[in-house]
């Protein structure tokens, strides 16, 4: 008996062919259990997957089939407009523009240049040397100075880092104020003469630097604030390490010229490490002294200086105020506070810390810092 195909016309969507319909309602025979059915479904799925990758020729249209009307291709034009134009057209709210401008961090940063480690050692403004061949001593913390030389930092991010440094300086000032006796100890020469063979020497340096480790490593804190990428961190660390290496070479050369033993380099390595670890607290301490110079002489009695020491302290204060050179001004202030107790020194610099804390509290992190601090403390484009 010959079967007859009745589905000669295209089926409506969702309709099942009559050839397949008997399988829809036919009871499951005893010889076919669920496992066999599942296997068939799986095999069918594999077959469909295989045929999907093949190109099926288009079906022939029956005679008399209506011709299709071709659809004219058209080109879609994309127009790029400014944010201000979008506001004018009513496409976005003006408040969105204000919010974006108030938070530059929300804007996508440009990708950092891809550099090899060898290229990073040369792709920055190299540390300068003086006439004697020594690396020039810094008038700011090493970590801060490295920012100026790091070419992987975008201009927009650099501006935000300046504000970050302003706020970090306020935090360092507070830590110095709370640990003034430890900063004075770090400024007593203990770091320059450090010896690994003297256990008490090591314990003293570790104890004096411990309060400032709570501030966090500079590059790590920048990364937490989304101001440093992994590439920025790597370049930053290379710049810092290169300075330490130059400092170490200078110390060895100076010791050799002075006839000192230089075979064991562990002491020099440790000195270079601790000097750069403590330089942030020490340098901020120097700026606190310099910022106290204007009325220091008038406050000698107020801060509790004894009558025996007051004349000499006042003389140093007046010399510091009259000095036009910042390094000389700081030297005079250091000579003055060397005659004071830690508590008297704390009273001297406390107004500076309060002023900085107030300024930092009112300075948003995403704005350019003002001129509340000396130029030496700011990171900027070179």
N, C-alpha and C positions, 0 to 999 in steps of 0.2 A: 504494500500500500504506500502510495507516495504521499508525503506530507505536503501541506500547502502553507506557504509563507503569507501571513495576513498583514504583517507590519511593513507595508510597502511605502508608507509615508513617514516623514520624520515625526518622532514622538514628542509630545509635550514634555516640558521639564518635569522630572520626577516620576514619569510613567515607566513601567517595567514592561519589557517585551513579552509577548505571549509565549515565546519559546522558553523564557526563563520562569514564567509564572507557575508552571507545575511544581517547581522546586520551592515556591513560596509556601504552599499550603499542603504539600505532600507530607504525610506523617513520617517521622524518623523510623527507618527500618531497623530491625533488630541487629542486623549485621554492621550497622554504622553507629558507633558510639561517639560520645563527645570528643574523645581524644583524636579520633580519625578526622572529625570535622575541623578540629583546631589545626590539624596538620595540613588539611586541604586549604584552609584560610591562609596559613603561613606560606604554603607553596604559591598560592595565588598572589599573595603580596609580593613575593620575590619575582614572580613573572611580570607583575605590573611595574616593579622597579626596573627590571631589565628592559622592558619595551618602552618605558618612558624615555630612555636614553637614545632610542632609535628615531629616525625621522620618518614620519608616516606621510606617504604622498597624499595630496588633497583628493577628496572624493569627487567623482565625476557627477556633475549636475544633470538631472534628467532633462530630456527635451522639453522645451516650453517653460523651463524654470525662469522666473523673472530675473532680469539682469540687476546686479547690484549697482547702486549709485556711488561712485568713488567719492571719498571724503577728501576735500582739499587740505593739504598739509599747511600748517601755519606756524610761524616762528613766535615763541614766547620771549618777550623782551623783559629783562631784569633791570630795574632802575635802582641805583645806589644814591641815597639821599642822606643829608646830615641829620643829626638828632634835632637840631633847631627846626629844620624843614618838616620833620615828622610831627613835631609839636604843632607847627602852624597848620598842618593838614588835619590835625585832630587824631592822628594815628596813635600817639602815646601821650601820657600825662606829663605836664611840666614837672610834677613832683618826682617823677622817675629820673629826670635829668639832674635835679638837685641832689637826690640820693646817690646817684652815681658819682657826681662831682665831689660829694662829701666823703666818699670812700674809694680812693684810688686803688686800694688793694683789690676791689671787686673787678677791676679791669684786667683782662688777661695780659700777662707779661710776655714779652718777646722771648722766644727760646734762646737759651744760652748757646754760644758758639761751641761746636764740638772740637775739643782740643785733646791731644795726647798729653801724657804726663810730662814728657820731654818738652813739648811746646809750652806747657804752663810755666816751666822754669825760666822761660825767656819772654813770654807774652805778658809782661807786666813792667811797670816803671821800676827799674832796678834801684837798689839801695845805693845812695851816693857815699863816696869816701872823701875824707879831708886831705889836706896836703901831705900828711904823714902816712897816708894809706889806710888809716883806720876808718871803719864805717862810722858815719856821722851819728852822734848820739841824738836820740829823739827827744822832742819837747812835749810829747804826748804818749800815752800808752801804745805799746807795739801793736796790739790788736786793732786799735782805732786807726793808727797810721797805715796799716795794711789795707784798709778799706779804700784809701785814696789811690792805691796802686793797682787795684784789682779791676782789670778790664772786662771781666765777665759780668759785672754789675751794670744793669741798664740805668740810664739817667733818672727815670721815674722812681726806681727802687732806691737809688742812691739818695734821693731827696727824703724818702721815708726813713732810711737808715740814719740820716742826720738827726731826725726827730727821736729815733730810738736811742741814739747816743746821749741826747739831752736828758732823756728820762733815766737812762742807766747812770749817768753822772750823778743825778740826784740820789739814786739808790746807793751808789758807792759813797757819796758824802755822808749819808746817814750811817752806813756801816763803819766808816772811819770815825765818826763822832762817838759811836757806841764802843769802839775798840781803839781809842786814841793811844792808849799805852802800848798796844801791839804795833801800831803804825810807827810810833816813835822808835820802837825797838828795831823794826825793819829798816828804819832810816839811820840807825846808829853805826852802820858799817858791817853788821853781822853777815850780810849777804855777800859783800865784796871779799870777805876773808873766810868764807865758809869752807869747812874741811870735812870730808866724809869720814875721816878716821876718828873724829871727835863726836861720840854718841850724843853728848849733851847739846852740842852745837846743832845737830840734826833735829833733835827733839824740840829745841827752842824755835828753830825756823818753821817747823811744821805747825807748832802751836800758834805762832804769830801769823801765819798765812791762812790757817783754818777758817777764821770767821768770814773771809772773803770768798771762799770756795762756794758758799751758799748762794752767791750771786749767779752762779752758773758760768760755764765756759762761753765766751763771747760769741763764737761762731754757732754754737749749739743753740743759744738763746735767739740768735737771728733766724735760725731755721725754724724754731718753734713759733716765731712770730710771722712765718711765711715771707720773710724778707731775704732768705738765702735758699738757693736750690742746692742739690748735692754737688753740682758743678761749681757753684760759688764757694762752697765749703772746701772743696779740694784745692781750688786755686788759692783761697785764703790761707790754708794751712801751709802750702808751699812757700808763699811769701813770708809768713812768720818764721818758718823753719830756716829759710835762707838767711834771714837777719840773725837768728841765733847762731848759725854756722859762722857768719862773718864775725860776730861778737866773740865766739869761741877762739877763732884764729887770732884775733887781736890780743886776747888775754894770754894765750900761749906765747905769742911773739913778745909781748911786754915782759912776761915772766922770764923768758929766756934772756932778754936784754938786761934784766936786773940780776941775772945770775941765779935765779931760782930754779929748782928742780921741776922739769916739765915731763918727765917720763910717764908718770901716772896722770892720765888726763881726766880721771873720774872727778876730781875736785873742780876742774874748769867746766866740765860738762854740767855738774850740779849747780855751780854758780850761775852759769848762763840760764839754766832752767828756772832757778828760783828768782833770779833778777827779773826775768820777763814775766814770771807768774805774779810777782808782787808789784810790778811797775804800775798797774792800774790804780791800786790803792795809794801808792806813794805819790804818783803824779797828781791825783785828785787832791790828796792832802796838801801838796805844794800850792795848787790853785786856791784851795781854801785859805791858806795863809796869805797868799797874794791878794785875794779878794777882801781880806780883813784889814788891809793896810791903811785905809783912809782915816779911820778913827781909832786905830790901835793905841797910839800914844795917849789919847785922852781916856782910854779905858783901863790903863795900867792899875789904878787903884780899885776900880770896879771888879776886875777879875781876880783881885787878891794878891797882887805881887807885893812882896815885902819891901820895906823902905831901903834895905841894904842893896837889893837887886834892881829896884825900880829905875835908878838913873841909867844903868847900862842897857836895860831892856828898852827904855824910852829912846835912847840914842839909836839903837838898832832899828826901832820902829820908824823913827824920823828919817833915817838914811834910806830905808826901804821905800818910804813914801816919796822921797825926792828922786829916786832912781828912775831913769827913763828906760832901762833895759829890764825886761821881765826876768831873765835868768839871774841878774844881779839882785833884783828886788826879792826874789824867792830866797836867794842865798842869805840876804840880810834878815829876812823873817825867820829862816831856819836857825840862824845864830841867836836870834832873840828868844825863840821858844826853847832852845837848848838850856836856857837859864830858868825856864818855868817848869812847874810840875805838870803831870798829865791833866789834872783837873783844871788848872789855870789855862792850859792850852785848849781844853774843851770849851771853856767859857769864852775864849777869844773867838773861836770859829763857829760857835753855835748860831749866831745870827745869819751867817752865810748859808748854813744848812737849812734853816727855816725858810729863808727867801727862795732857795732853789726848790725846796719841796712844794712851796706855794706855786711857783712858776710852772713846775712840772705837772702839777695837778690841773692847771688851767690850760695846758698845752696839748691839744689832741695829737695822737700819734701819727695821723695822716697829713699833718700840716708841716710846713717848713718852720724850723725853730727860729726864734728871734735872736737878738744879740745879748741875751742875758749872760752868756759865758764868753770867755776869751776866745779869740780866733784859733788859738792853738788847740782847743778842745774839740773843734768841729772837723768832721770829715767832709770833703768836698771834691769836686772835679779838679784834677791837676791840669 
